[in-house]
Structure formats: C-alpha cells, structure tokens
Amino acid sequence: MLVSAAITLASAQALAQERGNDLLNGKPPPTGTGMLVAGSIMTGVGAVNLLTSPLCKTSLIPRDTQDVCLGSSLAIGGVLAAVGVPLLLVGVSRHNTYVDWKRQHRTLAVLTDVGVAPTQGGAALTWSGSF
C-alpha cells in the first residue's frame, strides 16, 4: 500500500485572491443560517434536559428508575449541548463573513436576494429584503 501526502504553502495574498475569484464567479460565502438553526435547537433542547435533570430525583419519578432517568438526562443533555454550542459558534462566524461579503459586494448581494417562487399557473419573481 502506498500512502502519499502533499502540503501546499500559499501566501495570504494568494489565498485572498483565490477567495476573491470565487466571489466574482458568483459564489457568495455560506450564510450560516442552517448551522445557527441546528445549533440553537440542539443547545436549547440540551439545556432544558440538563436543567430539568434534578427532577429525576424527586418523588415524581419512581425510586427504581431515578438513577436511569438522571443518567440519561445528563448524558443526552450534555451531548446535545456539546454539539449545539460549536454549531452556534461556527454559524455566527459564517454569518458574520456573509454579512461582510454583502457589504462589500452590494450589487452581487442584491442578486442573491432574488428568487423564483412557484404559483398557480406559473412562477413569480421574488425579492427579499430586511431592515
């Protein structure tokens, strides 16, 4: 079996020019919305699970299942929070990059807000904006 690896060294200027070429080819950076939504949901559910885990040790739960309830609540809540928080951080970073791109490329940014929506008997051209 043959394994090979290559390391490419590039200057910051070359990387910036490559990124600029991508933007000129009509490829805006990702918005980060999907990561923000997924991270928010996972972090929220995980936090609720962690915060309500002490209820497992109350008289609401039968004594023989209290330990299982507490362990599973802590494990599931911890995993969801551990996955959700990084998703939120990366989503915020990507969204900030996207907002900076929109500020620098206002003309191209307007084109990314244009879409097509199906309607009865055809399609409609849509444009979204925010304030």
ROTI-265718 format. One record per residue: x, y, z of N, C-alpha, C in turn; residue in one letter. Coordinates in Angstrom, 2 decimals, padded with zeros to 5 digits, m for minus. Atoms other than C-alpha are relative to their C-alpha. Layout:
- X;Y;Z;X;Y;Z;X;Y;Z;A
...
***
This chain:
- 000.85;m001.16;000.00;000.00;000.00;000.00;000.90;001.23;000.00;M
- m000.77;m001.23;000.12;001.31;003.43;m000.91;m000.85;001.15;000.49;L
- 000.69;m001.15;m000.54;000.32;006.48;001.03;000.84;001.24;m000.30;V
- m000.74;m001.22;000.29;001.24;009.97;m000.04;m000.77;001.19;000.55;S
- 000.61;m001.22;m000.49;000.58;013.43;001.26;000.71;001.18;m000.65;A
- m000.58;m001.21;000.58;001.14;016.88;m000.13;m000.37;001.18;000.87;A
- 000.24;m001.21;m000.76;001.47;020.15;001.67;000.22;001.17;m000.94;I
- m000.09;m001.16;000.86;000.80;023.33;m000.21;000.10;001.24;000.87;T
- m000.17;m001.24;m000.72;002.07;026.60;001.14;m000.39;001.14;m000.93;L
- 000.43;m001.13;000.81;000.38;029.73;m000.10;000.02;001.24;000.87;A
- m000.03;m001.26;m000.73;000.71;033.33;000.88;m001.43;000.46;000.28;S
- 001.31;m000.55;m000.33;m002.17;035.22;002.44;m000.58;000.74;m001.20;A
- 000.47;m000.74;001.17;m002.34;037.35;m000.70;m000.57;m000.96;m001.05;Q
- 000.50;000.98;000.96;m002.76;034.26;m002.91;m001.33;m000.57;000.45;A
- 001.27;000.51;m000.52;m005.48;032.91;m000.65;m001.10;001.04;m000.14;L
- 000.99;m001.07;000.14;m007.26;036.27;m000.67;m000.43;000.15;m001.46;A
- 000.34;m000.11;001.42;m007.07;036.41;m004.47;m000.87;m001.18;m000.44;Q
- 000.81;001.17;000.34;m008.46;032.86;m004.75;m001.42;000.19;000.53;E
- 001.33;m000.25;m000.57;m011.33;033.81;m002.43;m000.72;001.08;m000.81;R
- 000.61;m001.04;000.83;m011.93;036.95;m004.50;m000.50;m000.55;m001.33;G
- 000.45;000.63;001.25;m012.11;034.84;m007.67;m001.28;m000.78;000.21;N
- 001.23;000.73;m000.29;m014.74;032.63;m006.04;m001.18;000.95;000.09;D
- 001.08;m000.95;m000.14;m016.79;035.68;m005.15;m000.39;000.61;m001.34;L
- 000.31;m000.55;001.31;m016.51;037.07;m008.67;m000.69;m001.02;m000.88;L
- 000.68;001.04;000.78;m017.68;033.74;m010.08;m001.42;m000.21;000.49;N
- 001.37;000.12;m000.46;m020.96;034.26;m008.25;m000.18;m000.95;001.16;G
- 000.11;000.92;m001.13;m020.18;032.10;m005.24;000.10;000.78;001.30;K
- m000.07;m000.70;m001.28;m021.14;034.01;m002.12;000.35;m000.99;001.10;P
- m000.31;000.90;m001.10;m019.91;032.60;001.18;m001.28;m000.55;000.62;P
- 001.20;000.56;m000.63;m022.32;030.38;003.12;m000.56;000.97;001.04;P
- 000.65;m000.93;m000.92;m024.85;032.29;005.23;000.10;m000.45;001.45;T
- m000.07;000.50;m001.37;m024.52;030.07;008.30;m001.36;m000.21;000.64;G
- 001.35;000.11;m000.57;m028.30;030.00;008.78;m000.31;m001.42;000.46;T
- 000.27;001.39;m000.38;m028.52;026.21;008.83;000.69;m000.38;001.30;G
- m000.73;000.31;m001.23;m025.84;025.93;011.49;m000.58;000.76;001.19;M
- 000.62;m000.77;m001.08;m027.47;028.69;013.54;m001.29;m000.66;000.48;L
- 001.27;000.63;m000.36;m030.85;026.95;013.44;000.26;m001.33;000.72;V
- m000.29;001.30;m000.61;m029.46;023.48;014.19;000.67;000.17;001.36;A
- m000.69;m000.24;m001.26;m027.16;024.79;016.91;m000.93;000.54;001.07;G
- 000.96;m000.55;m000.96;m029.95;026.77;018.55;m000.93;m001.08;000.53;S
- 000.90;001.07;m000.42;m032.29;023.79;018.61;000.72;m000.99;000.91;I
- m000.73;001.00;m000.80;m029.66;021.36;019.89;000.42;000.58;001.35;M
- m000.41;m000.61;m001.26;m028.36;023.77;022.53;m001.20;000.21;000.91;T
- 001.20;m000.22;m000.79;m031.87;024.64;023.67;m000.54;m001.28;000.62;G
- 000.50;001.28;m000.51;m033.03;021.03;023.98;000.98;m000.57;001.03;V
- m001.00;000.50;m000.94;m029.76;020.07;025.68;m000.04;000.75;001.32;G
- 000.06;m000.80;m001.22;m030.01;022.95;028.16;m001.24;m000.33;000.82;A
- 001.23;000.37;m000.71;m033.62;022.09;029.02;000.17;m001.36;000.65;V
- m000.23;001.33;m000.54;m032.61;018.46;029.50;000.91;000.05;001.22;N
- m000.91;m000.12;m001.13;m029.73;019.43;031.79;m000.66;000.71;001.18;L
- 000.62;m000.76;m001.08;m031.78;021.94;033.77;m001.12;m000.76;000.70;L
- 001.10;000.76;m000.61;m034.67;019.53;034.36;000.46;m001.35;000.54;T
- m000.48;001.30;m000.50;m032.47;016.54;035.26;m000.16;m000.17;001.51;S
- 000.23;000.21;m001.44;m032.79;017.21;039.04;m001.41;m000.51;000.32;P
- 001.35;000.52;m000.23;m036.49;016.38;038.69;m000.01;m001.53;000.07;L
- m000.08;001.46;m000.03;m035.40;012.76;038.24;000.16;m000.52;001.43;C
- m000.22;000.43;m001.38;m034.51;012.61;041.95;m001.13;000.42;000.94;K
- 001.14;m000.39;m000.82;m037.92;013.82;043.16;m000.99;m001.16;000.10;T
- 001.02;001.04;m000.17;m040.98;011.84;044.18;m000.88;m000.17;m001.24;S
- 000.76;000.15;001.25;m042.43;012.38;040.68;000.40;m001.25;m000.77;L
- m000.55;001.15;000.71;m040.25;009.54;039.38;000.11;m001.17;000.98;I
- m000.15;001.16;m000.90;m040.43;006.02;040.86;001.47;m000.20;000.40;P
- m001.33;000.12;m000.57;m037.41;005.29;043.07;000.91;m000.93;m000.82;R
- m000.85;000.97;000.73;m036.18;002.31;040.98;000.47;000.52;m001.36;D
- m000.43;m000.54;001.30;m035.88;004.43;037.78;000.66;001.37;000.11;T
- m000.58;m001.33;m000.18;m034.46;007.64;039.27;001.44;000.09;m000.52;Q
- m001.39;m000.03;000.45;m030.83;006.75;038.57;000.10;m000.05;m001.52;D
- 000.00;000.10;001.47;m031.57;005.77;034.96;m000.46;001.32;m000.60;V
- 000.53;m001.28;000.48;m033.59;008.95;034.47;001.07;001.08;000.08;C
- m001.03;m001.03;m000.19;m030.82;011.15;035.89;001.17;m000.21;m000.97;L
- m001.13;000.29;000.89;m028.05;009.42;033.92;m000.31;000.30;m001.45;G
- 000.35;m000.23;001.40;m029.89;009.54;030.63;m000.25;001.48;m000.27;S
- 000.23;m001.44;000.18;m030.96;013.18;031.13;001.33;000.74;m000.11;S
- m001.31;m000.67;000.04;m027.38;014.24;031.87;000.77;m000.36;m001.27;L
- m000.75;000.43;001.19;m025.91;012.19;029.01;m000.58;000.64;m001.27;A
- 000.63;m000.54;001.20;m028.43;013.29;026.37;000.14;001.53;m000.04;I
- m000.13;m001.46;m000.06;m028.42;016.92;027.53;001.42;000.46;m000.24;G
- m001.41;m000.37;000.19;m024.62;017.01;027.66;000.44;m000.14;m001.44;G
- m000.38;000.22;001.40;m024.21;015.55;024.18;m000.63;001.06;m000.90;V
- 000.66;m001.01;000.84;m026.78;017.89;022.65;000.62;001.38;000.19;L
- m000.64;m001.29;m000.25;m025.20;020.92;024.32;001.41;000.03;m000.57;A
- m001.37;000.06;000.51;m021.69;019.78;023.37;000.05;000.09;m001.53;A
- 000.05;m000.10;001.47;m022.73;019.53;019.70;m000.60;001.34;m000.42;V
- 000.70;m001.23;000.38;m025.02;022.58;019.65;000.82;001.26;000.14;G
- m000.78;m001.23;m000.22;m022.64;025.18;021.07;001.03;000.23;m001.11;V
- m000.91;m000.24;001.13;m019.91;024.64;018.43;m000.72;000.34;m001.30;P
- 000.77;m000.35;001.19;m022.56;024.70;015.70;m000.41;001.47;000.04;L
- 000.36;m001.42;m000.14;m023.73;028.06;017.03;001.19;000.90;m000.28;L
- m001.19;m000.84;000.19;m020.21;029.46;017.12;000.43;000.06;m001.46;L
- m000.38;000.03;001.42;m019.39;028.35;013.57;m001.06;000.72;m000.83;V
- 001.08;m000.68;000.73;m022.80;029.57;012.35;000.09;001.51;000.12;G
- m000.16;m001.44;m000.21;m022.23;033.01;013.87;001.18;000.52;m000.82;V
- m001.17;m000.41;000.77;m018.78;033.19;012.29;m000.31;000.05;m001.50;S
- 000.35;000.01;001.43;m020.11;032.20;008.86;m000.98;001.12;m000.34;R
- 000.97;m001.06;000.27;m023.00;034.64;009.13;000.68;001.36;m000.02;H
- m000.74;m001.26;000.00;m020.63;037.47;010.02;000.81;000.17;m001.29;N
- m000.74;m000.04;001.27;m018.47;036.59;006.98;m000.95;000.34;m001.15;T
- 000.99;m000.26;001.05;m021.60;036.60;004.80;m000.46;001.45;000.04;Y
- 000.43;m001.40;m000.12;m022.73;040.00;006.15;001.10;000.93;m000.51;V
- m001.12;m000.81;000.53;m019.26;041.44;005.44;000.06;m000.07;m001.51;D
- 000.00;000.16;001.45;m019.41;040.00;001.92;m001.12;000.83;m000.63;W
- 001.11;m000.78;000.55;m022.83;041.60;001.35;000.30;001.49;000.03;K
- m000.36;m001.42;m000.07;m021.48;044.98;002.48;001.01;000.38;m001.08;R
- m001.04;m000.29;000.98;m018.50;044.75;000.14;m000.48;m000.18;m001.43;Q
- 000.49;000.30;001.35;m020.45;043.43;m002.87;m001.50;000.25;m000.07;H
- 001.43;m000.32;m000.06;m023.76;045.25;m002.75;m000.76;m000.42;m001.26;R
- 000.68;000.36;001.24;m024.62;044.62;m006.40;m000.22;m001.49;m000.09;T
- 000.16;001.46;000.00;m023.96;040.89;m006.22;m000.93;m000.45;001.11;L
- 000.84;000.38;m001.13;m025.71;040.75;m002.84;m001.48;000.16;m000.34;A
- 001.40;m000.19;000.40;m028.91;042.13;m004.37;m000.46;m001.17;m000.84;V
- 000.37;001.15;000.85;m028.85;039.30;m006.91;m000.24;m001.26;000.83;L
- 000.23;001.19;m000.83;m028.65;036.71;m004.11;m001.34;000.08;000.72;T
- 001.30;m000.16;m000.63;m031.90;038.13;m002.71;m001.15;m000.21;m000.97;D
- 001.03;000.23;001.02;m033.77;037.47;m005.96;m000.24;m001.50;m000.10;V
- 000.34;001.42;000.10;m035.62;034.18;m006.25;m001.22;m000.22;m000.88;G
- 001.17;000.39;000.78;m038.35;032.33;m008.11;m000.88;m000.87;000.89;V
- 000.95;000.77;m000.80;m041.47;031.01;m006.37;m001.09;m000.54;m000.91;A
- 001.08;000.55;000.81;m044.00;028.65;m007.93;m001.35;000.58;000.42;P
- 001.35;m000.49;m000.25;m047.51;030.00;m008.25;m000.96;m000.83;m000.85;T
- 001.00;000.72;000.78;m050.74;028.62;m009.62;000.03;000.51;m001.44;Q
- m000.06;m000.37;001.40;m050.28;028.65;m013.39;001.32;000.61;m000.43;G
- m001.27;m000.57;000.43;m046.65;029.72;m013.45;000.98;000.19;001.15;G
- m001.00;m000.29;m001.02;m043.96;031.31;m011.35;000.04;001.51;000.22;A
- m000.12;m001.42;m000.33;m043.29;034.62;m009.65;001.44;000.30;000.38;A
- m001.33;m000.47;m000.36;m040.07;036.54;m009.33;m000.11;000.70;001.35;L
- 000.07;m000.58;m001.34;m039.41;037.41;m005.68;001.31;000.70;000.33;T
- m001.17;m000.68;m000.52;m037.01;039.73;m003.94;m000.18;000.19;001.48;W
- 000.12;m000.13;m001.45;m036.33;039.64;m000.25;000.94;001.08;000.49;S
- m000.80;m001.04;m000.60;m035.02;042.44;001.85;m000.29;000.05;001.49;G
- 000.23;m000.13;m001.44;m034.66;043.26;005.51;000.46;001.37;000.45;S
- m000.40;m001.30;m000.56;m034.25;046.31;007.66;000.24;m000.17;001.47;F
***
